[in-house]
Amino acid sequence: MSVITQINEDVFQSEVLEASTPVLVDFSAVWCGPCKMLDPVVKELASEWGERVKVVKIDVDHNPRLAMQYGVMGVPTLILFKNGEPAVRLTGYQPKKRLEAKFNPHLN
């Protein structure tokens, strides 16, 4: 099973922008109900994708500059970064099938 790492602004550059594989960033907050509903879905996807995708989580309350920089206006927001650039963005709770349909075409 893949581990979803909680990261912050200090390591965003190295963990996400400079990553050699696609990185799915889960922007969330501890108080967010839809985020809690999405957590098991993201964990399942991370497990299925294995080494093809790195999955990280960012708490918007503790990292407001990153949230602002990437236009995160609501949580949960999932952004798939490829080669240091945002490739796909989804906001709000989404069922697993919809997430797979959006993200899988961008994975090798």
C-alpha positions, 0 to 999 in steps of 0.5 A, a space after each residue: 500500500 502506498 503511503 500518502 505523505 503530509 507535506 508543507 510549503 517548505 518541501 513542495 518544490 522538491 516533493 511536487 515540482 521537481 518529482 520525476 513521476 506525476 504527483 497528485 496533491 490533495 489540498 484539504 483541511 481537518 474540519 472539511 467533511 467532504 475531505 474526510 469522505 474523499 480520503 479513503 478514495 484517494 488512499 485506494 487510488 494511491 494503492 492501485 497506482 503504486 509507484 506510477 504516481 506519488 500522492 501527497 496531502 496539503 492542509 490549506 489552513 497551515 499552507 495558505 500561500 500554496 492554496 492561494 498560489 494554485 487558486 484553491 478556493 474550496 476543499 477538497 481540491 485534487 491537482 495532478 502535477 506532471 513535470 512540475 505543472 498542474 495537468 488536471 484539477 478537480 474540486 469537491 468530493 468525486 466518486 472513484 470512477 470519476 477520479 480515474 476517468 480524469 487522472 488515468 489518461 495522464 498516467 503512463 
